Amino acid sequence: MTVLDRTGARPGETSSVLASRIVDGPGGYAGVVGDAQWAAEVRRLAKLRNATLLAHNYQLPAIQDVADHVGDSLALSRIAAEAPEDTIVFCGVHFMAETAKILAPTKTVLIPDQRAGCSLADSITAEQLQAWKDEFPDAVVVSYVNTTAAVKALTDICCTSSNAVEVVASIPEDRTVLFCPDQFLGAHVRRVTGRKNLHIWAGECHVHAGINGDELAEQARTHPDAELFVHPECGCATSALYLAGEGAVPEDRVKILSTGGMLDAARETNARQVLVATEVGMLHQLRRAAPDVDFLAVNDRASCGYMKMITPAALLRCLVEGADEVHVDLETATLAQASVQRMIEIGQPGGGE
């Protein structure tokens, strides 16, 4: 691999040695260990590039620990817009880096591996959304922030998992609502609002959809004193509410929460154990927030391969080469920004997805 230092400074020996180990394999860039030497070099290169490092809650622990800011995608994008640095390095999946570019159009936005996609964002295309809109020309489109810039551009109001109910409730009751792309979050919104004219796209995050109700019920049975933190994207969210309704789990122990909501609840819980139904990367931040609580994954195989493509090797390559830059055309960005801004005007979105 030929390494080019585009920071304007000659690569130091550490960068050259580390970068020479990078290999591009089937799961992304590998060959570099996220140790203290790597972390020091990442921070040095970020400073040279005048870059701020953002990491999503589902990233590898080493990536989270080296980042300047860790959080959900929308909160990080808003940090990107306000950060004094010229360059944003977004350690997450591609739609998240797009959102950062939408909110910070004059800044350089890099993602360590542009191949890091998202099964949920990919579950609806702009063409599919336009066809759906054509079927319901008077409908209001509400799209989860976990969508591409092109889909956001065709959206009336974006939402996060923490404010989806509030966003839909703000729409006059006589207006039809098209909710996309997550069917489980949509079902949660319909359940809470009781809205009959809410049409839901049949999309899903493959990781969250794979956390099923049987697993949750078994974990709740074997950990009878544990609280349940369940992300509304999960296929088991309905099962969690059913367990509470049937008395199998006390109702006050079942919490349907966004990733940001989980962190808030972790800091406040009096439980000794918490069962967590979301991508396993979230456990790192939860354990940091409440080290005395035993956080257990409902499904310890719920790991997003796309998120984990942002490896130590990928981040090092990104900072050495200035790759991969994210672009959103001006018209798309302007329309997409309007749909995000309408959401923010309805209410501060808090702990995003």
C-alpha positions as CSV (number, residue, x, y, z in Angstrom):
1,M,0.0,0.0,0.0
2,T,1.3,3.4,-0.9
3,V,0.8,5.9,1.9
4,L,0.4,9.6,1.1
5,D,0.4,12.1,3.9
6,R,-2.1,14.8,2.9
7,T,-1.9,16.7,6.2
8,G,0.8,19.0,4.7
9,A,3.4,17.4,7.0
10,R,5.9,14.7,6.2
11,P,4.7,11.4,7.7
12,G,6.4,10.6,11.0
13,E,8.1,7.2,11.4
14,T,5.2,6.0,13.5
15,S,2.6,6.7,10.8
16,S,4.8,5.1,8.2
17,V,5.4,2.0,10.2
18,L,1.8,1.6,11.3
19,A,0.4,2.4,7.9
20,S,2.6,-0.1,6.2
21,R,0.8,-2.9,8.1
22,I,-2.6,-1.9,6.7
23,V,-4.3,-4.6,4.6
24,D,-7.6,-4.4,2.8
25,G,-9.5,-7.6,3.6
26,P,-13.1,-8.8,3.1
27,G,-14.3,-7.2,6.3
28,G,-12.5,-3.9,5.8
29,Y,-9.1,-2.6,6.6
30,A,-7.0,-4.6,9.1
31,G,-3.5,-5.2,10.3
32,V,-3.3,-2.5,13.0
33,V,-4.0,-3.0,16.7
34,G,-5.9,-0.3,18.5
35,D,-3.2,0.1,21.2
36,A,-1.7,3.1,23.0
37,Q,0.8,3.7,20.2
38,W,-2.0,3.7,17.7
39,A,-4.1,6.0,19.8
40,A,-1.3,8.5,20.3
41,E,-0.7,8.6,16.5
42,V,-4.4,9.0,15.7
43,R,-4.6,12.0,18.0
44,R,-1.4,13.5,16.6
45,L,-2.7,13.2,13.0
46,A,-6.1,14.5,13.9
47,K,-4.4,17.6,15.4
48,L,-2.3,18.1,12.2
49,R,-5.5,17.9,10.1
50,N,-7.4,20.2,12.4
51,A,-10.0,17.4,12.7
52,T,-12.4,16.3,15.3
53,L,-13.1,12.6,15.8
54,L,-16.7,11.5,16.2
55,A,-17.7,7.9,17.1
56,H,-21.1,6.3,17.2
57,N,-22.1,4.3,20.3
58,Y,-21.9,1.1,18.3
59,Q,-18.3,1.5,17.3
60,L,-15.5,-0.8,18.6
61,P,-14.3,0.2,22.1
62,A,-10.9,1.4,20.8
63,I,-12.6,3.7,18.4
64,Q,-14.9,5.1,21.0
65,D,-12.0,5.6,23.4
66,V,-9.9,7.6,21.0
67,A,-12.8,9.8,19.8
68,D,-13.3,13.4,20.9
69,H,-17.1,12.8,21.1
70,V,-19.2,9.6,21.4
71,G,-22.9,9.5,20.9
72,D,-25.9,8.8,18.6
73,S,-25.8,9.9,14.9
74,L,-27.9,13.0,15.1
75,A,-26.2,14.4,18.3
76,L,-22.8,13.8,16.7
77,S,-23.9,15.5,13.5
78,R,-25.0,18.6,15.4
79,I,-21.6,18.6,17.2
80,A,-20.0,18.4,13.8
81,A,-21.9,21.5,12.7
82,E,-20.7,23.5,15.8
83,A,-17.2,22.2,16.1
84,P,-14.4,24.7,15.4
85,E,-12.3,22.2,13.5
86,D,-12.3,22.3,9.7
87,T,-12.5,18.5,9.2
88,I,-14.9,16.0,10.7
89,V,-13.9,12.3,10.9
90,F,-17.2,10.4,11.4
91,C,-16.6,6.9,12.8
92,G,-20.0,5.4,11.9
93,V,-21.9,4.3,8.9
94,H,-22.3,6.2,5.6
95,F,-25.7,7.9,6.2
96,M,-24.4,9.4,9.4
97,A,-21.5,11.0,7.7
98,E,-23.9,12.3,5.1
99,T,-26.0,13.9,7.8
100,A,-22.9,15.6,9.2
101,K,-22.2,17.0,5.8
102,I,-25.8,18.2,5.4
103,L,-25.5,20.1,8.7
104,A,-21.9,21.2,8.1
105,P,-21.8,21.8,4.4
106,T,-18.6,24.0,4.4
107,K,-16.5,21.4,6.3
108,T,-14.6,18.4,5.0
109,V,-16.3,15.2,6.2
110,L,-14.4,12.0,6.2
111,I,-15.5,8.4,6.9
112,P,-12.8,5.9,7.6
113,D,-14.4,3.4,5.2
114,Q,-17.0,4.5,2.7
115,R,-18.2,0.9,2.3
116,A,-19.7,1.0,5.8
117,G,-23.3,1.0,4.9
118,C,-26.6,0.4,6.8
119,S,-29.2,-2.3,6.2
120,L,-31.9,0.0,7.6
121,A,-31.0,3.0,5.4
122,D,-30.7,0.7,2.4
123,S,-34.3,-0.7,3.0
124,I,-35.8,2.3,1.2
125,T,-34.5,4.1,-1.8
126,A,-35.4,7.6,-3.0
127,E,-37.2,6.0,-5.9
128,Q,-39.2,3.8,-3.7
129,L,-40.2,6.7,-1.4
130,Q,-41.2,8.8,-4.4
131,A,-43.4,6.0,-5.7
132,W,-45.0,5.6,-2.2
133,K,-45.6,9.4,-2.1
134,D,-47.3,9.2,-5.5
135,E,-49.8,6.7,-4.0
136,F,-50.6,9.2,-1.2
137,P,-50.1,12.6,-2.6
138,D,-51.5,14.5,0.4
139,A,-49.6,12.5,3.0
140,V,-46.9,13.8,5.3
141,V,-43.7,11.8,5.1
142,V,-41.8,11.2,8.4
143,S,-38.4,9.5,8.0
144,Y,-36.1,8.2,10.6
145,V,-32.7,9.9,10.6
146,N,-31.3,6.5,9.7
147,T,-31.9,7.2,6.0
148,T,-29.8,8.4,3.1
149,A,-29.6,12.1,2.2
150,A,-31.7,11.4,-0.9
151,V,-34.5,10.0,1.2
152,K,-34.3,12.9,3.6
153,A,-34.6,15.3,0.7
154,L,-38.0,13.7,-0.1
155,T,-39.1,13.9,3.5
156,D,-41.3,16.4,5.2
157,I,-40.1,15.9,8.8
158,C,-37.3,13.6,10.1
159,C,-37.4,12.0,13.5
160,T,-35.2,10.0,15.9
161,S,-36.3,7.1,18.0
162,S,-36.6,9.4,21.1
163,N,-38.9,11.9,19.4
164,A,-40.7,9.9,16.8
165,V,-43.9,9.9,18.8
166,E,-43.7,13.7,19.4
167,V,-43.1,14.3,15.7
168,V,-46.1,12.2,14.5
169,A,-48.3,13.7,17.2
170,S,-47.4,17.2,15.9
171,I,-49.1,16.4,12.5
172,P,-52.9,17.2,12.3
173,E,-54.9,14.0,13.0
174,D,-56.7,14.2,9.7
175,R,-53.4,14.0,7.7
176,T,-52.2,10.6,6.5
177,V,-48.7,9.9,7.6
178,L,-46.1,7.8,5.7
179,F,-43.5,6.5,8.2
180,C,-40.2,5.0,7.0
181,P,-38.2,3.0,7.0
182,D,-38.2,1.1,10.3
183,Q,-41.3,-1.1,10.8
184,F,-40.6,-1.7,14.5
185,L,-40.2,1.9,15.4
186,G,-43.3,2.6,13.3
187,A,-45.2,0.0,15.2
188,H,-44.1,1.6,18.4
189,V,-45.3,5.0,17.3
190,R,-48.6,3.6,16.2
191,R,-49.1,1.8,19.5
192,V,-48.3,4.9,21.5
193,T,-50.3,7.5,19.4
194,G,-53.2,5.2,18.5
195,R,-53.0,6.7,15.0
196,K,-55.0,4.7,12.4
197,N,-53.9,6.7,9.3
198,L,-50.2,5.9,9.9
199,H,-48.7,3.8,7.1
200,I,-45.5,2.0,7.9
201,W,-42.7,1.0,5.5
202,A,-41.6,-2.6,6.0
203,G,-37.9,-1.9,6.5
204,E,-35.6,-3.0,9.3
205,C,-32.1,-3.0,10.8
206,H,-31.0,-6.6,10.4
207,V,-29.2,-6.5,13.7
208,H,-32.1,-5.2,15.7
209,A,-34.6,-7.3,13.9
210,G,-32.6,-10.4,14.9
211,I,-33.0,-9.7,18.6
212,N,-36.2,-11.7,19.0
213,G,-38.9,-12.0,21.6
214,D,-38.1,-15.6,22.6
215,E,-34.5,-14.6,23.5
216,L,-35.8,-11.7,25.6
217,A,-38.3,-13.8,27.4
218,E,-35.7,-16.4,28.3
219,Q,-33.2,-13.8,29.5
220,A,-35.9,-12.1,31.6
221,R,-36.9,-15.5,33.1
222,T,-33.3,-16.3,34.0
223,H,-32.6,-12.8,35.3
224,P,-35.8,-12.0,37.3
225,D,-34.5,-8.9,39.0
226,A,-33.0,-7.2,35.9
227,E,-34.3,-4.2,34.2
228,L,-34.9,-4.3,30.4
229,F,-33.5,-1.6,28.1
230,V,-35.0,-2.2,24.7
231,H,-34.3,-0.2,21.6
232,P,-37.6,0.5,19.6
233,E,-35.9,-0.8,16.4
234,C,-35.7,-4.3,18.0
235,G,-38.0,-7.1,16.8
236,C,-38.5,-7.9,20.5
237,A,-39.9,-4.4,21.5
238,T,-43.5,-5.7,21.3
239,S,-42.6,-8.8,23.3
240,A,-41.1,-6.6,26.0
241,L,-44.3,-4.7,26.4
242,Y,-46.3,-8.0,26.3
243,L,-44.1,-9.4,29.2
244,A,-44.9,-6.3,31.2
245,G,-48.6,-6.5,30.4
246,E,-48.8,-10.1,31.4
247,G,-46.9,-9.4,34.6
248,A,-43.9,-11.6,33.7
249,V,-41.7,-8.6,34.2
250,P,-42.8,-5.6,36.4
251,E,-43.9,-2.8,34.2
252,D,-41.6,-0.3,35.7
253,R,-38.6,-2.4,34.7
254,V,-39.3,-2.4,31.0
255,K,-37.9,0.7,29.2
256,I,-38.2,1.3,25.5
257,L,-35.3,3.7,24.9
258,S,-33.1,5.3,22.3
259,T,-29.3,4.9,22.7
260,G,-29.2,8.3,24.4
261,G,-32.1,7.3,26.6
262,M,-30.3,4.2,27.6
263,L,-27.3,6.2,28.8
264,D,-29.6,8.5,30.8
265,A,-31.4,5.5,32.3
266,A,-28.1,3.8,33.1
267,R,-27.0,6.7,35.2
268,E,-30.3,6.7,37.2
269,T,-31.0,3.0,37.6
270,N,-31.0,1.3,41.0
271,A,-31.0,-2.1,39.4
272,R,-28.0,-4.4,39.9
273,Q,-28.5,-6.0,36.4
274,V,-29.8,-4.6,33.2
275,L,-30.6,-6.6,30.1
276,V,-29.9,-4.6,26.9
277,A,-31.5,-5.2,23.6
278,T,-29.6,-3.3,21.0
279,E,-26.3,-3.5,19.1
280,V,-23.6,-4.8,21.5
281,G,-21.3,-1.8,21.0
282,M,-23.6,0.1,23.3
283,L,-22.5,-1.9,26.3
284,H,-19.1,-0.1,26.3
285,Q,-20.7,3.3,27.0
286,L,-23.3,1.9,29.4
287,R,-20.6,0.3,31.5
288,R,-18.6,3.5,31.5
289,A,-21.8,5.4,32.6
290,A,-22.6,3.0,35.4
291,P,-19.7,0.8,36.3
292,D,-21.4,-0.8,39.3
293,V,-24.3,-2.2,37.1
294,D,-24.0,-5.5,35.3
295,F,-25.1,-4.8,31.8
296,L,-25.9,-8.0,29.8
297,A,-26.7,-8.3,26.1
298,V,-30.0,-9.9,25.3
299,N,-28.3,-11.3,22.2
300,D,-24.5,-11.1,22.4
301,R,-24.3,-11.9,18.6
302,A,-26.1,-8.6,17.8
303,S,-23.0,-6.9,16.2
304,C,-23.3,-4.7,13.1
305,G,-20.6,-5.7,10.6
306,Y,-21.0,-2.3,8.9
307,M,-20.2,-0.5,12.1
308,K,-17.3,-2.7,12.8
309,M,-15.7,-1.9,9.4
310,I,-14.4,1.3,11.1
311,T,-11.3,-0.5,12.4
312,P,-8.1,1.0,13.9
313,A,-6.5,0.4,10.5
314,A,-9.3,2.2,8.7
315,L,-9.1,5.2,11.0
316,L,-5.4,5.5,10.7
317,R,-5.6,5.3,6.8
318,C,-8.3,8.0,6.9
319,L,-6.1,10.4,8.8
320,V,-3.0,9.7,6.8
321,E,-4.6,9.8,3.3
322,G,-7.6,12.1,3.9
323,A,-9.9,9.3,2.8
324,D,-12.8,8.7,2.3
325,E,-14.4,12.1,1.8
326,V,-18.3,12.3,1.8
327,H,-20.1,14.5,-0.6
328,V,-23.8,15.5,-0.8
329,D,-24.9,17.6,-3.8
330,L,-26.2,21.1,-2.9
331,E,-29.9,20.6,-3.9
332,T,-30.2,17.3,-2.0
333,A,-28.4,18.8,1.0
334,T,-30.7,21.9,1.1
335,L,-33.9,19.8,0.9
336,A,-32.6,17.2,3.5
337,Q,-31.5,20.0,5.9
338,A,-35.0,21.4,5.8
339,S,-36.6,18.1,6.9
340,V,-34.0,17.8,9.8
341,Q,-34.6,21.4,10.8
342,R,-38.4,20.9,11.0
343,M,-37.8,18.1,13.4
344,I,-35.6,20.2,15.6
345,E,-38.2,23.0,15.6
346,I,-40.8,20.6,16.9
347,G,-38.6,19.6,19.9
348,Q,-35.0,19.0,20.7
349,P,-34.3,15.5,19.5
350,G,-32.2,14.5,22.5
351,G,-30.7,11.1,22.3
352,G,-31.1,10.3,18.6
353,E,-31.4,6.8,17.3
